[in-house]
């Protein structure tokens, strides 16, 4: 049985709380996703499973699971994932499940309410304490309304839905989706989608709205408002309670018992003037609006509203108003091809539920209970790079640095910025003029976060990765273009995320997206990774990649890493075929120039150490899929050349091979290449060659969070390192640290 551990969190008990996690299995260990049970105490409960990845022999690599757990107040809790055989002696508790009638297009949420997908959300069977609660939303589903600011005035869009269809089925969680076209009177159209996520036995629904700027011009949003009007019958039920809540530490309420309009706003001013000590990816606070009349009530919570400002929420006698983009001074301009996803929890409840109870559920939505599994499970499964180190080999100063480099990144608030970070170096170089240069998840920041989470079990590192991946899937990828070399690709670091941006092989990654797919079961993460792969294939067909020495080693190096990861994930031969082409490209390149030299000046070809390291690291990933002596020798030769020719007298490696650039490079990627050469040869000299680089990298890294805040354009930026610092360094640091500690080279 696999232990699922919940750390102590909330002071109140949660009965059958909906939870989700993912479990890895080593090759050949598990082949059937059916027959798993959740064990807690003496009970066993059904789990909902989805296989997100399989090993090449067909056995399960990753299993995503949904379950319900009993969580005590101020107590840790343990559950266990067990097979049918392991759970045979436990008592099975009967729980209500989601039921779906495909013919009627209806979902019954375990006695809570019935959803008629052809009409909207109805509560024909919403029962609380034996009282019939009636209907809270109209039959016609209310779509968010978009207004665009243009030079000619305000452009209004109407929503045309395709129709609801189920995209995830199961007894505990069901998700339906509607693809939308937003059409303006002048013929301009955009794309959007709405997802509704239902949980068995629970009186709430998560709505997820994604807007895509499927046009070739910027979208200057005047407002994006989701109005949820009440039924007319509720207006005559006597007193109406309207309420908003917003929290940082304690929830602050606005409340009226006469149906007066109350509103709460999260804008740049709020962010600039709010002191907050949380790691905001895990929690900042909550924000909601609520309306109750007679025996019915509805509370709407905006997911991470402050982090994704501007946001507003209002309640009145007529219903709720959720401003995903409120009209005001904080502008939101979505560049062509950009998307953004926003989430709202709709909590249906009785009319007399205390405000504190509503705030509690709202807060839990912002920081849900999440279990952790022992890092040894990831290690034994072999689903990640081997960053795991036995406890007796761990060095406290190194452990502190790994965490500090992850925690010390800047926090950048704003609807189009949350989950990303400007790079201080690029910005100081004025690559964006007077504007910050956004990293756009360069070097795959989420993958580094997920590796650290698997290594430590510390929940915040998981949340760092998930928030960054959400941004990556929306903002950092081109979702619409008439240029096939841009479409589906990941933008290189630039101002405003995409302005003046380019899409090239050397700045596209997929491993963190694939991790997100495994950890969450969010199919969009897989689709985004596959789209990036398709873009890379198209780029590799352009003329620059068909001449020796015409590009630097990192271009095809990062492409090889991306395509190798996609082949490992899908076993689709088209990815491997292009990997083999790149390997041939490296072979020809070395034969032509003796080593992987890069063009720089008009008449120079030079060693660029970190680019060569990228190429060696990517070839190692291919080698693990298709072991080959020729590939092994290329990796070793490249690293040998670096050690012999690119090292300075102080034990570091130079930046680039020119008199004007032969300074200490100290790029952590060098350590990764050295570890691979040691792994392939067993020669300690490669580990010894990296010792100074390792010590320089970890020296002086202290935890630094909560820096000065500045309001820049559409962002509030809290100072700190760019996410690139951690993304670039974690894997090289972790694997060198492991190898050198086990070899006794560092202590």
Secondary structure, DSSP 8 states (H G I E B T S, - for coil): -EEEEE----SS-EEEEEEEEEEE--TTS----SSEEEEETTEEEE-EEEEEEE-TTS-EEEEEEEEEEEE-TT--EEEEEEETTTTTTSEE-----EEEETTTTEEEETTS-EEETTTEEE-TT-EETTEE---SS-SS----EEEEEETTEEEEEEEEEEEEEEEE--SSEEEEEEEEEEEETTS-EEEEEEEEEEETT-SEEEEEEEEE--SSS-EEEEEEEEEEE--GGGGGSS-EEEEEEEESSSEEEEEESS---EEEEE-HHHHHT----S-TTT----EEEEEEETTEEEEEEETTTTTT-SEEEEEETTEEEEEEE-SSSS-EEE-TT-EEEEEEEEEEE-TT--HHHHHHHHHHHHT----B--HHHHHHHT-S------GGG--HHHHHHHHHHHHTB-EEESTTTTT--B-HHHHHTTTTTTS-EE-TTTT-HHHHHHHHHHHH--HHHHHHHHHHHHHHHHTSB----S-TTTTT-B--SEETTTTT----GGG---HHHHHHHHHH--HHHHHHHHHHHHHHHHHHTSGGGGSTTSS-HHHHHHHHHHHHHHHHHH--HHHHHHHHHHHHHHHHHHHHHSS--EE-STT-EE-BHHHHHHHHHHHHHHHHHS--HHHHHHHHHHHHHHHHHSB-TTS-BBSBSSTTT-SB---THHHHHHHHHHHHH--THHHHHTHHHHHHHHTT-----S--EEEETTEEEE--B-HHHHHHHHHHHHHHHHHHHHTTS--
